[in-house]
Amino acid sequence: AQSVSQHNHHVILSEAASLELGCNYSYGGTVNLFWYVQYPGQHLQLLLKYFSGDPLVKGIKGFEAEFIKSKFSFNLRKPSVQWSDTAEYFCAVNPTTSGTYKYIFGTGTRLKVLA
Amino acid sequence: DTEVTQTPKHLVMGMTNKKSLKCEQHMGHRAMYWYKQKAKKPPELMFVYSYEKLSINESVPSRFSPECPNSSLLNLHLHALQPEDSALYLCASSPAPLNTEAFFGQGTRLTVV
């Protein structure tokens, strides 16, 4: 079955610490990959996306992610977090099987950044 | 306009009620989605409409009935729900064909009493 795993369910960091959130997916075909963020009381917003090309993608607010095909991974990174990064982060996969419009979400990681 | 608008924002309904959730987008997107999100859980896909036709039903109970009257609107009709159906219902849209991201609305917080 297609699934998306996020290993860190809760992460607490101090401001200026570096962040890395793991994401692995189980799907053998071609996929599009996303990280979404959900700030408290707000809707899901796209942080970054990968479709093809350079496996290191940069998104908004200083976030980046690296696609490692051999590891079926798409980890999210930020060199220095801020208090305003406190939110829930979801990895999502869109298998590109013909005619399939599916965005499958991981279990999410709650990040709390201490000021 | 890059918004997906959902109404109402909050809804409380009894188990014998019939209600509808509405979703609207004016981005020209031809794929629209309903997701269900329980507290502290990820969004779970319910339905996908592609070019106004239902393309995916993730084995959702028949008490949830989707409708796509035109390319901008998506409804979710609710009837005889159970308390465990209480959740945040998210609408999303994306351009077609693939290789695009989905845009999400703020959701409708549904409570079934």
HADDOCK unambig.tbl for C-alpha pairs under 7 A between the chains (distance, minus, plus):
assign (segid A and resid 32 and name CA) (segid B and resid 99 and name CA) 6.71 0.50 0.50
assign (segid A and resid 42 and name CA) (segid B and resid 106 and name CA) 6.37 0.50 0.50
assign (segid A and resid 43 and name CA) (segid B and resid 104 and name CA) 6.54 0.50 0.50
assign (segid A and resid 43 and name CA) (segid B and resid 105 and name CA) 6.11 0.50 0.50
assign (segid A and resid 43 and name CA) (segid B and resid 106 and name CA) 4.48 0.50 0.50
assign (segid A and resid 44 and name CA) (segid B and resid 104 and name CA) 5.93 0.50 0.50
assign (segid A and resid 51 and name CA) (segid B and resid 99 and name CA) 6.28 0.50 0.50
assign (segid A and resid 96 and name CA) (segid B and resid 98 and name CA) 6.96 0.50 0.50
assign (segid A and resid 105 and name CA) (segid B and resid 42 and name CA) 6.12 0.50 0.50
assign (segid A and resid 105 and name CA) (segid B and resid 43 and name CA) 6.44 0.50 0.50
assign (segid A and resid 106 and name CA) (segid B and resid 42 and name CA) 6.39 0.50 0.50
assign (segid A and resid 107 and name CA) (segid B and resid 41 and name CA) 6.18 0.50 0.50
assign (segid A and resid 107 and name CA) (segid B and resid 42 and name CA) 5.13 0.50 0.50
assign (segid A and resid 108 and name CA) (segid B and resid 42 and name CA) 6.15 0.50 0.50
